[in-house]
Amino acid sequence: MVIIDQFIDRTSLRPQTFYDGSHSSARAVCHIPMAESFCPKTREVLIETAKKFGLRYHSKGTIITIVGPCFSSRAESFIFCTWGADVINMTTVPEVVLAKEAGICYASIAIATDYDCWKEHEEAVSVDGVLKT
C-alpha cells in the first residue's frame, strides 16, 4: 500500500478545472498550487491508521496517471521508472486537481498489484493478475 504524495499527469482531454471561461477577468481563472498535491492532514490520518492496524505501507510515493484502457508499453514503463514514478494508474488525475481547486481535502491510497512490464523477469501486468491480487 502506498499513501501517495505526488503525481505526474500523462493524461489528455480530461477537464482539470471547474472554470468554464464564463468570466473575462484574469482573476476568474483559478491557478492552483500543486506542490503539495494531496492534503497533508488527510494523508497523516491514513498513515496513522495504517500504523494502528499494523499494515505494510509506504508513507510517500509518486503516482503517474495514464490514459487507459491499455497498459503501458515496456518503453513507457522504463521511462516512468526513470521519472521517479512509483505507481502507475489511470484514475488519480483529474480528481486530485479538481479536489484541490474545490478546496476539498483529498488523499489517495494505491495498492501495488504488479510491476507493470519494466521488470523483465516478472509476469507483465494483466487484468487477471490485477484482479487476483
N, C-alpha and C positions, 0 to 999 in steps of 0.2 A: 504494500500500500504506500502510495506517495501523496503527501499533502503538498499540492502544487503551490509554488510561489511566483513563478514567472511563466510567460507564454511566448511563443513565436507563431505568428499568423501566416499560414500559407494558403489561405482561402481566397476566393474571389467571388464577386457577385452576391455577397451576403451583406445586407444592410447592417451597418455598425453604428448607427446613430438614430435617435428619435427625432432629430432635427429634420424637418421636411422642406426647408428652404422658403417657408412662407414669410419669414421676416427678412427685410433687406438690410438691417443693421448688422454690422460686424459683431456686435455684442450678442446677437441672437445665435451665433454659432457657438457650440459648446466644445471647446478644446479640452479634452480630459487628460490630465497627467496619468500616465500608466506605469511610472517607475515602480510603484508598489501596486501591482495589478490586482492582487487578491486582498481581501480585508484581513489585516493582521490580527484583530481581535477574534474573528471567526476561525482563522487558522489556528490560533492558540487554543481555542476550545477543542478543536479537532485533535490537536497534538496531545493535550491533557487527557482527553477521553481515550485516545489510543494507548497512552501510558497506563491509565487507570485499569483498562481491560487487558493489559499485557500483550497488546497486538504488536506484530512486527511492522515497522513503518519507517519511512524516510521523511524527515520534517521539512525538506526542501526538494524541489525538482522543477525542471523546466519542461513544459508540455508544448509540443508542436501540433498545431491543428491543421489537418489537410482536408481537401475536398474528397469525399468518398464518391461512390461506394467502393472503388478499388483500393487495395492496399498499396503500399509503396513499392516502387521498383527497387532492386538491390542498390543501384546507383543513388537513388534518393535516400535510401536508408543509411548508406555510408555518409552522405552529405549531412543528414540530420544529426548523426553522431558527432561529426566534426564541428557542427554549430553549437554543440552543448545540449542538445535536446535529450532528455532522459526518458520521455514518454511520448508516444505518437497517438493522436486521437482524431476524431472527425467532428467533435461537438463543443469544445470549450469556447471557441470563437464563433459567433459574436456575443455569447452570453456574458462573458466576463466584462467586455467593453460596455454593453448595454446596462448591465447592473451598476457599473461604476458611474456611468452617465446619469442614471436614475437615482443615485445615492443609496443603493441597496447593498448591504454587507453581503459579500459573496465569497465563497471559498470552494475549492474543488479537491476531491479525493480521486486519485487514479489507482486502479488495480492493475498491476502488471500481469499480463496473460501470456506473453511470448517475447521473442527477440526480434520481431518484425522479420527481416530477412538478411540483416547485416552479419549475423553470426553464422558463418557458413557450415559449421558442424552441428548446428541445431536445425530442427524442422522449421521451415518458413511458416509465417503466420497463415492461418486459415480460419474460416468462420467456425468450423467444427472444433478446432483447438481452443479458440477463444471461449466458445460456449461451454466446453468441457471444463476449462479452468474456472 
